[in-house]
Amino acid sequence: MVSYELLKQVEGQTDSVQRRGLWILLVYVYLLTLFTFSAPGREGPSSMGSLDGIALIKLALRISAFFVLGIMIARSWHHPRRPDLSWWLLPWGLYVGWSIVSTFWSPLKAVSLGQAFGLMVQMMLAFVFALRCTDMGGASKILYHLSMALLAYNSVALTIFAISPEMSGLTRAIIEGTHWGMYHPTAVGAAASLGIVILIGARLLLGWRWTRAWLAPGLMIHAVLLWLAASRMAIALGAGTVLLFFLLFSRRLLASGVVAAVCISTAGYIAFDPGLELADRAFRSASIYAIRGETEDDLKTFTGRTKLWEMIWDEVKKSPLIGHGYFVSSEHGEIDVWDGPGNKTAHNVLLQVLVSTGAIGAILFLWALIQPLATCGKSLRIDPQIRKLAAFLGPLGIWYFGWGLLCESFMGPVQPESVVFFTLLGMAVGIFSPSRNPIRP
């Protein structure tokens, strides 16, 4: 009869093999996150001939990721966990396949194929992370490097802004009807908001050593970029999610201290400024910052999104079953709204999926979101040791839900927010899957 110690030793060796090669995945997390900028003034390509130098580098990076991840998947094909993980991620694989098939009827075939290829690479990254990450040690390493990748992304954006604000794109300059700059403020705002949420959530719930070391510098850089990006949704979601973390998971003594400090400060301020003149000035300054020069009608229509959504819905009705091709939002590849005709994204994740891949794609997409939640639910009933990680991922899921209401979110182009989503997806499925420990005493 095999001893318990021997089985534990074999199990540890198996986990070590599963985590081998994790550093390769983390390198691609950094590369895919950092190389999401574009040449100033460049619109999306419509053919291979329209790719500039930066776009070619990004394409080469994703092609190399495709081959490296493909080799890793092929070498793990007979892994005992592979069948279960394949089942949990099956709807994502089907959606990727459907997005590639939709290229055949897309009016912008280069756009559909290129964006579907980016989605496929991220899905492969998630699958290999699910294979390699089986315990909280792996989760700590992944979340640490995700935080560092977001911090590096925002540090580069901040450096470019310091050198040339217009070049950075954070000034929201529009030249000849096109956003001009290397970074889009929305992407920078999302990266900063996510960076703050991950750092504070990991610090409060999981308490890993690296969260203490990087909390102050990370929050400082992310907060500066969040302010410069002036993304109202990113600020609101970041603040709301952090508040949710504090309300649910901070120590009662800390929460009571914060409430007491707020009450004392409020009382002291009223005594110092009974006319609330300073508050009125601050409110006016904050209003000017939040409005960003937009009109009241712009704010009522979510910066013109309601008009866009009406036009997108009209396009959905033209091809309700199969859509117009992945990442294409109209029958002819152009919608004339805002700053002129172009292939506009739907600025809503579900509408984006529906208009581009139709009802078939929407069903696969919703299945792909629900399937991993079933994995988490089963695992939480079996293993109480990983409930903290589930509690950490829950508010992050709420952040993505809110972000997807006014943005294409992780179903848009490869951006930091999409790399984070698919990395977390793979990590969660890998840890919550009942087969994460294939050898048990």
Secondary structure, DSSP 8 states (H G I E B T S, - for coil): ---HHHHHHHHHHHHHHHHTTHHHHHHHHHHHHHS----TT----SSGGG--HHHHHHHHHHHHHHHHHHHHHHHTTT-TTHHHHHHHTHHHHHHHHHHHHGGGG-SSHHHHHHHHHHHHHHHHHHHHHHHH--SHHHHHHHHHHHHHHHHHHHHHHHHHHHH-HHHHTTT--EETTEE-SSS-HHHHHHHHHHHHHHHHHIIIII--HHHHHHHHHHHHHHHHHHHHHT-HHHHHHHHHHHHHHHHHHS-HHHHHHHHHHHHHHHHHHHHH-TT-HHHHHHHHHHHHHHHTT--HHHHHTTTTHHHHHHHHHHHHHHSTTT-SSTT--SSSS-EEETTEEE----SSHHHHHHHHHHHHHHHHHHHHHHHHHHHHHHHHHH-GGGHHHHHHHHHHHHHHHHHHHSS-GGGSSS-HHHHHHHHHHHHHHHHHSTTSS----
